[in-house]
Amino acid sequence: MAKIGVFYGSTSGHTAKAAQTIGDLLSANHDVTIVNMEDISSLDDLLEYDNLILGSSTWGQGDLQNDWRDPFSEMDDADFSGKIVALFGAGDSEKHGEHFASALGVLYDKIVEKGGKIVGETNAEGYKFKSSLALRESRFVGLALDEVNEPDKTKTRIETWVKTIDDAFS
């Protein structure tokens, strides 16, 4: 049974709710710990896990949620080699469609730069947005959610995504 750390930053509660749902679904096959980023003391809290699921809502011009600010700056000196990482996050594809779920792309670039293996990309088909730093060709680097405009799609998107990442953590 794999030990997975689900770490999330959430201001409006959408990413927190998604983190809980993801953790609940994965807990059938894995030992899952869910942690709000505001409760960690340093990046070392994340690095204790070989299997990570990282979540952040997107703010401003594609920025990470505020609770990620200090830990993200610590990532410059971190080593994610050997870590399997999946990413998820919330955005608003209509009001902020020019930066939709871009926080995922910010995390992705840093994790890959520091040697981590990313799993759980998703098809961008069916989403309506202008641009995103989380987009690589026609796929998101993780699970993009829009609780503001498409709350009816969240449950299915999470369930489908969890099935795709479950085996990667075994």
Secondary structure by P-SEA (a helix, b strand, c coil): cbbbbbbbccccaaaaaaaaaaaaaaccccbbbbbcccccccccccccccbbbbbbbbcccccccccaaaaaaaccccccccbbbbbbbccccccccccccaaaaaaaaaaaaabbbbccccccccccccccccccccccccccccccccccaaaaaaaaaaaaaccccc
